[in-house]
Amino acid sequence: MDLLTIRAGGFTATVDGCARGGSELWFLSMLGHQQAVRAIWARLVKGEAGFLSSTELGGEPTPLAREAWGTWRFTGMRLPSGSAYHGMLIPEIAAYATDRLDFLLLVREQGDAAPLHFRFLARRLDLPLHPSWAEWLWRRGLENEEVQQLESAGLQAFHCRPDPEALRADISDAVRRRSLVVETTGVANVQPKAA
């Protein structure tokens, strides 16, 4: 794996996780000297572009995502060795309790994506959703491009833009066709589509 770095205002830090869509940053996790990490964070939040680079990537300008603009949370801490500082820059739309309809999923394991997507949907939409429908909702979101995977390193990131009316219609249709069923025991049964 190539070493990924970010530069801004003459400061450089190592990137251990990031997500970008197009040429914009949606998430950034970096390691370096405390002064460098905090300086990069400050410049990005002011609207300046950082320069992501690796041996394959030539250092293209990468500002924070305009669509996620608003409150960006920065968390930082000195590592136990004391010689490095870790900082993460996370947009508000990655928070579970945000009021926005769209959201950003940050997952370490692919198997975590569907259940996490379900939790975020259930929090934001006024639709009756059953937890056992998580896989069906995830596949549907990917197929309808309401879930778009971002280019990422160190984790997987997805920008989700649910369409409540389309989702309501798809759930009604799936229940009517009995391809999406909640049994009385509380366990859902997703039937395969008939050929």
C-alpha positions as CSV (number, residue, x, y, z in Angstrom):
1,M,0.0,0.0,0.0
2,D,1.3,3.4,-0.9
3,L,1.9,6.0,1.8
4,L,-0.7,8.7,1.5
5,T,0.1,12.2,2.8
6,I,-1.7,15.5,3.0
7,R,0.0,19.0,2.6
8,A,-1.5,22.4,3.4
9,G,0.2,25.7,4.2
10,G,3.6,24.2,4.3
11,F,2.6,21.4,6.8
12,T,2.5,17.7,6.0
13,A,0.9,14.8,7.8
14,T,0.5,11.1,7.0
15,V,-3.1,10.0,6.1
16,D,-4.2,6.7,7.7
17,G,-7.8,7.1,6.5
18,C,-9.7,9.3,4.1
19,A,-12.8,9.4,1.9
20,R,-13.2,11.5,-1.2
21,G,-15.8,12.0,-3.8
22,G,-14.5,13.6,-7.0
23,S,-11.8,15.9,-5.8
24,E,-13.3,16.7,-2.4
25,L,-12.6,15.3,1.0
26,W,-15.5,13.8,3.0
27,F,-13.4,12.4,5.9
28,L,-9.8,12.7,7.0
29,S,-7.7,10.8,9.6
30,M,-4.1,11.9,9.9
31,L,-1.0,11.4,11.9
32,G,2.0,13.7,12.4
33,H,3.3,16.4,14.7
34,Q,0.6,18.1,16.7
35,Q,1.3,21.5,15.1
36,A,1.2,20.1,11.6
37,V,-2.1,18.1,12.2
38,R,-3.8,21.2,13.7
39,A,-2.5,23.5,11.0
40,I,-3.8,21.3,8.3
41,W,-7.2,21.0,10.0
42,A,-7.4,24.8,10.4
43,R,-6.6,25.5,6.8
44,L,-9.1,22.9,5.5
45,V,-11.9,24.3,7.7
46,K,-11.1,27.8,6.4
47,G,-11.9,26.5,2.9
48,E,-8.3,26.0,1.6
49,A,-7.5,22.9,-0.3
50,G,-5.1,20.3,1.0
51,F,-2.9,18.3,-1.4
52,L,-3.3,14.6,-1.1
53,S,-0.4,12.7,-2.6
54,S,1.2,9.2,-2.9
55,T,3.6,7.7,-5.3
56,E,0.6,7.2,-7.7
57,L,-1.2,10.4,-6.9
58,G,0.7,13.6,-7.9
59,G,-0.6,15.9,-5.2
60,E,-3.9,17.2,-6.5
61,P,-5.8,20.0,-4.6
62,T,-8.5,18.5,-2.3
63,P,-10.8,20.8,-0.4
64,L,-13.5,19.7,2.1
65,A,-16.7,18.5,0.4
66,R,-19.0,21.5,-0.3
67,E,-22.1,19.3,0.0
68,A,-21.0,18.3,3.5
69,W,-20.2,21.9,4.5
70,G,-21.4,23.0,7.8
71,T,-20.1,21.8,11.1
72,W,-17.0,19.7,10.8
73,R,-15.9,17.9,14.0
74,F,-12.2,17.7,14.8
75,T,-11.0,15.2,17.4
76,G,-7.3,14.9,18.2
77,M,-5.1,13.2,20.7
78,R,-1.5,12.5,21.4
79,L,-0.5,8.9,20.8
80,P,0.9,6.9,23.8
81,S,4.4,7.2,22.4
82,G,4.1,10.9,22.8
83,S,5.9,11.5,19.5
84,A,2.9,11.7,17.2
85,Y,-0.6,13.2,17.2
86,H,-3.7,11.7,15.6
87,G,-6.5,14.0,14.3
88,M,-9.8,13.2,12.6
89,L,-11.9,15.6,10.6
90,I,-15.5,14.3,10.3
91,P,-18.5,16.1,8.8
92,E,-21.7,16.5,10.8
93,I,-23.6,14.3,8.3
94,A,-21.6,11.3,9.5
95,A,-23.2,11.7,13.0
96,Y,-26.2,9.5,13.7
97,A,-28.3,12.3,15.4
98,T,-28.0,14.9,12.6
99,D,-31.2,16.2,11.2
100,R,-30.2,16.2,7.5
101,L,-31.8,13.6,5.3
102,D,-28.5,12.6,3.5
103,F,-25.8,11.0,5.5
104,L,-22.2,9.6,5.4
105,L,-21.5,6.1,6.5
106,L,-18.0,5.3,7.6
107,V,-17.5,1.5,8.1
108,R,-14.5,-0.7,8.8
109,E,-16.0,-4.0,7.7
110,Q,-18.3,-4.5,4.7
111,G,-20.7,-6.6,6.9
112,D,-21.3,-3.5,9.1
113,A,-22.6,-1.4,6.2
114,A,-26.2,-2.8,6.0
115,P,-27.1,-2.6,9.7
116,L,-25.5,0.8,10.1
117,H,-27.4,2.1,7.0
118,F,-30.6,0.7,8.5
119,R,-30.1,2.6,11.8
120,F,-29.4,5.9,9.9
121,L,-32.5,5.4,7.7
122,A,-34.8,4.6,10.6
123,R,-33.6,7.7,12.5
124,R,-34.2,10.0,9.5
125,L,-37.3,8.7,7.8
126,D,-40.9,8.5,9.0
127,L,-41.4,5.0,7.5
128,P,-42.1,1.7,9.2
129,L,-38.8,-0.1,8.7
130,H,-38.0,-3.5,10.3
131,P,-34.4,-4.2,11.3
132,S,-34.4,-7.5,9.5
133,W,-34.9,-5.6,6.2
134,A,-31.4,-4.1,6.6
135,E,-29.8,-6.2,3.8
136,W,-32.7,-5.6,1.4
137,L,-32.6,-1.8,2.1
138,W,-28.9,-1.8,1.6
139,R,-29.1,-3.6,-1.8
140,R,-31.9,-1.4,-2.9
141,G,-30.0,1.7,-2.0
142,L,-27.0,0.6,-4.0
143,E,-29.1,-0.5,-7.0
144,N,-31.0,2.8,-7.1
145,E,-27.8,4.9,-6.6
146,E,-29.2,6.3,-3.3
147,V,-26.0,4.9,-1.8
148,Q,-22.8,5.8,-3.5
149,Q,-19.4,4.5,-2.5
150,L,-16.7,7.1,-2.2
151,E,-13.0,6.5,-3.0
152,S,-11.5,5.7,0.4
153,A,-8.4,4.4,2.2
154,G,-8.3,2.8,5.6
155,L,-12.1,2.4,5.7
156,Q,-15.1,2.3,3.5
157,A,-17.3,5.4,3.0
158,F,-20.7,5.8,1.4
159,H,-22.7,8.9,0.7
160,C,-26.4,8.1,1.2
161,R,-29.2,10.2,-0.3
162,P,-32.4,8.4,0.5
163,D,-35.5,9.2,-1.5
164,P,-38.4,8.7,1.0
165,E,-41.2,8.5,-1.6
166,A,-39.4,6.0,-3.8
167,L,-38.5,4.0,-0.8
168,R,-42.1,4.0,0.4
169,A,-43.3,2.8,-3.0
170,D,-40.6,0.1,-3.2
171,I,-41.4,-1.2,0.3
172,S,-45.2,-1.3,-0.5
173,D,-44.5,-3.1,-3.7
174,A,-42.1,-5.7,-2.1
175,V,-44.6,-6.4,0.7
176,R,-47.5,-6.7,-1.8
177,R,-45.5,-9.1,-3.9
178,R,-44.5,-10.9,-0.7
179,S,-40.8,-10.6,-1.5
180,L,-40.4,-8.7,1.8
181,V,-42.2,-10.3,4.7
182,V,-42.2,-9.9,8.5
183,E,-43.3,-13.2,10.1
184,T,-45.2,-13.2,13.3
185,T,-42.1,-14.5,15.1
186,G,-40.5,-11.1,14.3
187,V,-38.1,-12.6,11.8
188,A,-38.2,-11.2,8.3
189,N,-38.1,-13.5,5.3
190,V,-36.9,-11.9,2.1
191,Q,-38.1,-14.2,-0.7
192,P,-36.0,-14.4,-3.9
193,K,-37.5,-12.7,-7.0
194,A,-39.5,-15.0,-9.3
195,A,-37.9,-15.4,-12.7
